[in-house]
Amino acid sequence: MRRLSGTVIEIAAAAVAALCFSGTVTAQQKEVIIGGMCDRTGPTQVNGAGICPGIQDYFDLINSKGGIEGYKIKYEEIDHEYKVPPAVEAYQREKGDGATSILVYGSPQVQALNKKLEEDKIPGTSPGFGIAASADGKRFPYLFPVAATYFSQGAAAVQFVKEKLGGSLKGKKIAYIFYDNPAGREPIPVIEDLQKTEGFELRTFAVPPPGVEMGAQVLDIALQARLRDRPPVRLRARGGDQGIQAPGLSAVQGRRSRLGLG
């Protein structure tokens, strides 16, 4: 998962770098500004601790090799603590500083800033999170998901379980535990559609912010969904080894699981 996270960082940074040359750079400029939001503090700082410096390192690497077509990149990072109001403030500041593209972080933040990106005609990226429908470039011309959206991730999780259970989910019971914010809720429509086509029973369990306590949800799974000795409970995981630990699930499924935030 760390290798995957590094790959996403590299793809996102490269995509932002490419987008910044698509419109506003002039021949007189020797430097272009790319804005970025991160979460070095706040409830998701375990993700930001690796992602934030990784993005900066990638741009430093680009600049050490001469930049892009002779232009150096100035990356302006602002810590929004995974909160929407600071993210909006960060956007306005980076826009005012002349950012040609902005790497937005966090699904609630992407939803809050999508219209602003379109109004200001500033390309933004949301690699692996944000608004899944932004894969449709006609509807979201200035938001680039870059990596797999939550729709794709939700579908992939169901497919994974299907393969592990012999190729059929008919009559099986699956629990979806999610952080109760836009990131966690985003895959639900796709999983519900797959429930109808694959014939499995689905129960959803929301974990309220800050997402570090999920004992009540585990109890619901054990007592109401009756998933003992059933297919493994699948969590919406993001961040790999940097996700929030949920050791209470070991009593239900005999394994340690994680709940991630995006």
Buried (B, 14 or more C-beta within 10 A) or exposed (E): BEEEBBEBBBBBBBBBBEBBBEEBBEEEEEEBBBBBBBBBBBBBBBBBBBBBBBBBEBBEEBBEEEBBEEBBBBBBBBBBBBBBEBBBEBBEEBBEEBBBBBBBBBBBBBBBBBEBBBEBEBBBBBBBBBBBEBBEEEEBEBBBBBBBBBBBBBBEBBEEBBEEBEEEBEEBBBBBBBBEBBBBBBBBEBBEBBBEEBEBBBBBBBBEEEBEEBEEBBEBBBEEBEBEEBBBBBBBBBBBEBBBEBEBBEEBBEEEBBBBBB
